[in-house]
Structures are given as C-alpha cells and as structure tokens.
Amino acid sequence: MSHELQRTIIAQLKPYIPGKAIEEVKQELGLKEIIRLASNENPLGPSPKAVQAMQKALLESQLYPEATCRELREKLGGMYGIAPDQIMMGNGADNVITLIGTAYINPGDEVIYCIPTFPAYRTITLLMGGNPVEIPTARNYTYDLDTILAAITDKTKLIFICNPNNPTGTIVEEAQLKAFLRQVPPHVVVVLDEAYAEFINREGYRTGPDFVKAGYQVIFVRTFSKLYGLAGTRIGYAAASKELIAPVQAVREPFAANRIGHAGAVASLDDEEYRSKSLRTNKQEMKKLINEFQSFGYHVTPSHANFLFVDMKKDIIHITQALMKQGILIRPCTAWGLQTHARITVGTPEQNERLIHALQKINAGLFIT
Ligand SMILES: *Cc1c(COP(=O)(O)O)cnc(C)c1O
C-alpha cells in the first residue's frame, strides 16, 4: 500500500549502503574487537580538545543550538579570508549536498558528475526530478573535466566535482580545473565537494576558497567528519558568494547543525597538534600500505585522501568477507560496479599491521571462507 502512496521516484533510489556498523559485526561474528577501515574516519579518534568542549556542551543540551553557528562561521571565515555570511553549516556535508540540490535543481534540470563517485549527487538529483548525467572518470580514475564540459546543455544546472574523489582518491590538475571553471557557462553552478581537501598532498594546490574569492560561480563543501574525526557529531558546511549561498540557506532547516558538533568543531580548529599528527600519521601509514599492497601484486591508485583505492585483482566480496571474519572491515567497491576494487581507510600503525597480516593469510590461502 505505502508503495502506491509514495512518490514514484522513491522506488528508483538506491539505498545508501553504509560501512557495516562495528556493533553489528561484533554481534554477528562474536568478535570482541573490530577494526573499521571502511568509512574514512580518523583512526586517532576526535581531538582531545574537541572532546572537552563537547562534554561541556552536553551540559547545555536542553538549549537549542545558536541557529547559524556564528562562532564556527567566523572562525572558518577568518581561516579562508571570506565573510562568515558566505558560509552555511549543516548536519554533515551529506545534508549540505542535499540542501544545495534542493535549492538549485528544477524538474528536468541536468546534473553532471563523474562515476564512480559519492552517491549523494545522484540521490538528490533524482529526488528533485532532475536528470543525472553520469560521465565515466578518465583512465586514471580522475574526474574527466573535458567530457563534462562537452556534456553541458541548456538544461544543465549543477556540476558536482568530487575533489579528491571518493572512492578513487584522485584530484584533478589545478590548471585544468581553472581552465574548466573559466569555460562553464553562467547558467551552471559548479559544486566542489572537498570532504578530503585537507589531505591533498601537493604544495600550494588551490581549492574552493581560492575559487570563490576569484569570483568563479562555485560552491565548495567541506566536513568535520574526515580529518577532524567528528563523523559521529554530523557537522559540515558549504561556502560560496552571498548570492549563490542564499538559496541554500533558504531551504536549510533552522537547527540543521547541533550544539555538540558545533562545540567540537570550533575546538578542533584550534588543535593544530591534533591536525598535524593526523596528517602525518596518514601520510606515513599510507606509504607503508602502498608498499605492502604493491608487494601483494595489487594495483593502488595514487591518493590525495585518507584512503586507498585498491584493485586486488580477485573477487572483492570474497576478500572482504575473509577480512571481516578476522575482525577487519573494508569497503568493497561493488556498489560502484567494480568487482575487484576496495576502498580502504588508512588506519593507525597497529590497525594497518593487522590488516596486512590478515591479507597475507588470505593471499597464502590459509584463510578459507
Ligand atoms: C564522507 C563524505 C561526505 C559526507 O560527509 P559528512 O559530513 O559525514 O556527511 C561528503 N562527500 C564526500 C566525498 C565524502 O566522502
């Protein structure tokens, strides 16, 4: 019955398959300890300063949040050199992407992005009655800006560029992105999803804030879920010119971002030690994992994020399950139609050792599922 009552588009939405919850796997397999390398969380946990600030904020949980997250917007505005009222906080970047789509996509509008990529762009496009235009990534799994440009029509409204791209970890060349932005016609808004921007491993690489300040018609999206280790508190944001961000603010629910997340985010920005330790660990451990994976004969795509896109050249579901039985969760890329690829979050040194050891056992045929 409800099937007949729901909007027809709902049946076309693919359910998002999140990384298996640690609690679920513990119970299913009777394991005590689970290592989750499936959701690109910060393996070091949140910043101790953030934890302290959040504990304090907990005591004020009866109060609605300050609706606009002014303190955080002022801090971010100072960091980027843009005005606080060019920034909008939401309930995670996911929510922000939904709000951008809600504000901009008319029925029949075309929305272009590359695949494989973050699934939220497709979902909101369909929900708004828009038409997703999906372009395969270029050969090295980077967003194919030339083909996107060629796909623009009178009906195009939004272009999503996931940079670094999830699940491939690749970035577009800065010069190419700049040339691309110059050629995008005025009836099209470019959304730069920069959930992993802090991890970009290239000196001086320009990102969303630079392009907004240069006057391009872009909205950039960021989150505290990845580098800042606050995925559980759901806090992310979008920023653009005042004109571009205004319609997104208009569809935002008043208290989209919560008091606890806000307090944690503000404190995280002050914790330079945590930030540099997180980046340092990621860089060192990623190098180690790449070496080991290559010695196994896997193909590893160079990554500018906190995860690796790995072609293990064997049935990835089999490997994922064999790892799960050893208490390790990775993300198979089958939802993206890839049968031998996995997306693996870079963990702590200990977690990565365990992963490598478990893979050695599987590769040696010692672990049969
Ligand atoms: C994780 C992720 C998000 C969502 O982040 P939240 O703030 O946790 O909602 C958005 N875009 C990309 C590319 C991501 O990987």
The ligand as an SDF file (V2000), in Angstrom:
LIG
                    3D

 15 15  0  0  0  0  0  0  0  0999 V2000
   32.2150   11.4990    3.7280 C   0  0  0  0  0  0  0  0  0  0  0  0
   31.8520   12.3460    2.5560 C   0  0  0  0  0  0  0  0  0  0  0  0
   30.8390   13.3030    2.6180 C   0  0  0  0  0  0  0  0  0  0  0  0
   29.9000   13.3950    3.7710 C   0  0  0  0  0  0  0  0  0  0  0  0
   30.4550   13.7980    4.9220 O   0  0  0  0  0  0  0  0  0  0  0  0
   29.5340   14.0450    6.1960 P   0  0  0  0  0  0  0  0  0  0  0  0
   29.9330   15.4130    6.6330 O   0  0  0  0  0  0  0  0  0  0  0  0
   29.9010   12.9890    7.1760 O   0  0  0  0  0  0  0  0  0  0  0  0
   28.1060   13.9840    5.7960 O   0  0  0  0  0  0  0  0  0  0  0  0
   30.5970   14.0940    1.5310 C   0  0  0  0  0  0  0  0  0  0  0  0
   31.3140   13.9590    0.4040 N   0  0  0  0  0  0  0  0  0  0  0  0
   32.2850   13.0480    0.2960 C   0  0  0  0  0  0  0  0  0  0  0  0
   33.0380   12.9560   -0.9690 C   0  0  0  0  0  0  0  0  0  0  0  0
   32.5720   12.2060    1.3540 C   0  0  0  0  0  0  0  0  0  0  0  0
   33.4820   11.2440    1.2190 O   0  0  0  0  0  0  0  0  0  0  0  0
  1  2  1  0
  2  3  1  0
  2 14  2  0
  3  4  1  0
  3 10  2  0
  4  5  1  0
  5  6  1  0
  6  7  2  0
  6  8  1  0
  6  9  1  0
 10 11  1  0
 11 12  2  0
 12 13  1  0
 12 14  1  0
 14 15  1  0
M  END
$$$$
